[in-house]
Amino acid sequence: MSTLAGSAQKQLKQIVEQIERLEEEKKALSADIRDKYLEAKGLGFDVKVLRQVVRLRKKSHVERQEEQTVLEVYLHALGMLDEMKAVESEVERMIAAE
């Protein structure tokens, strides 16, 4: 088995240590994000919907429109689009009545 030259070994060690440090930072950030979602849940927010909002905000307006269009095509193909529109209309009617 061949060995790496001294400088290559040093570079490899530095890279590995940097990756390990970044993995630790990622772990800490993941814990912070989890805590924020728990805080939101404690305040009464729907965490599943909140995650979806965060995911949508990462996308451009065009990407969101394209995704919505494909979703509507799929829902229509499954016979669910008319059902959803009826629910949306009912919600709008209830809001207007308030």
C-alpha positions as CSV (number, residue, x, y, z in Angstrom):
1,M,0.0,0.0,0.0
2,S,1.5,3.3,-1.0
3,T,1.6,6.3,1.4
4,L,0.9,9.9,0.8
5,A,3.7,12.5,0.8
6,G,4.0,14.5,4.0
7,S,2.4,17.7,2.5
8,A,-0.5,15.6,1.1
9,Q,-1.0,14.0,4.5
10,K,-1.1,17.4,6.2
11,Q,-3.7,18.7,3.6
12,L,-5.8,15.5,4.0
13,K,-5.8,15.9,7.8
14,Q,-6.8,19.6,7.6
15,I,-9.6,18.8,5.2
16,V,-10.9,16.0,7.4
17,E,-10.7,18.2,10.5
18,Q,-12.6,21.0,8.6
19,I,-15.3,18.6,7.6
20,E,-15.6,17.3,11.1
21,R,-15.9,20.9,12.5
22,L,-18.6,21.7,9.8
23,E,-20.5,18.5,10.7
24,E,-20.6,19.7,14.4
25,E,-21.8,23.1,13.3
26,K,-24.5,21.5,11.2
27,K,-25.6,19.4,14.1
28,A,-25.8,22.5,16.3
29,L,-27.8,24.4,13.7
30,S,-30.1,21.5,13.2
31,A,-30.8,21.5,16.9
32,D,-31.5,25.2,16.8
33,I,-33.9,24.8,14.0
34,R,-35.7,22.0,15.8
35,D,-36.0,24.3,18.8
36,K,-37.5,27.0,16.7
37,Y,-40.1,24.6,15.4
38,L,-40.9,23.5,18.9
39,E,-41.3,27.1,20.0
40,A,-43.6,27.7,17.0
41,K,-45.6,24.7,18.0
42,G,-45.8,25.9,21.6
43,L,-47.2,29.2,20.3
44,G,-50.0,27.3,18.5
45,F,-48.6,27.3,14.9
46,D,-48.9,24.2,12.7
47,V,-45.4,23.0,12.3
48,K,-46.1,20.9,9.2
49,V,-47.5,24.0,7.4
50,L,-44.7,26.2,8.8
51,R,-42.2,23.8,7.2
52,Q,-44.0,24.0,3.9
53,V,-44.0,27.8,4.1
54,V,-40.2,27.8,4.7
55,R,-39.8,25.4,1.8
56,L,-41.9,27.6,-0.5
57,R,-40.1,30.8,0.4
58,K,-36.9,29.2,-0.9
59,K,-38.4,29.0,-4.4
60,S,-38.9,31.7,-6.9
61,H,-42.4,32.9,-7.8
62,V,-42.1,31.1,-11.2
63,E,-41.1,27.9,-9.5
64,R,-44.1,28.1,-7.1
65,Q,-46.5,28.8,-10.0
66,E,-45.1,25.9,-12.0
67,E,-45.5,23.6,-9.0
68,Q,-49.0,24.8,-8.3
69,T,-50.0,24.2,-12.0
70,V,-48.7,20.6,-11.9
71,L,-50.4,20.1,-8.6
72,E,-53.7,21.2,-10.1
73,V,-53.3,19.0,-13.1
74,Y,-52.7,16.0,-10.8
75,L,-55.6,16.9,-8.5
76,H,-57.9,17.3,-11.6
77,A,-56.8,13.9,-12.9
78,L,-57.7,12.4,-9.6
79,G,-61.0,14.2,-9.4
80,M,-59.9,16.2,-6.4
81,L,-59.7,19.6,-7.9
82,D,-63.4,20.4,-7.9
83,E,-63.6,19.2,-4.3
84,M,-60.8,21.5,-3.3
85,K,-62.4,24.5,-5.1
86,A,-65.6,23.8,-3.2
87,V,-63.8,23.9,0.1
88,E,-62.0,27.1,-0.9
89,S,-65.3,28.7,-1.9
90,E,-66.9,27.7,1.5
91,V,-63.9,29.2,3.4
92,E,-64.2,32.4,1.4
93,R,-67.9,32.6,2.1
94,M,-67.4,32.1,5.8
95,I,-64.7,34.8,5.9
96,A,-66.9,37.2,4.1
97,A,-69.8,36.5,6.5
98,E,-67.6,37.5,9.5
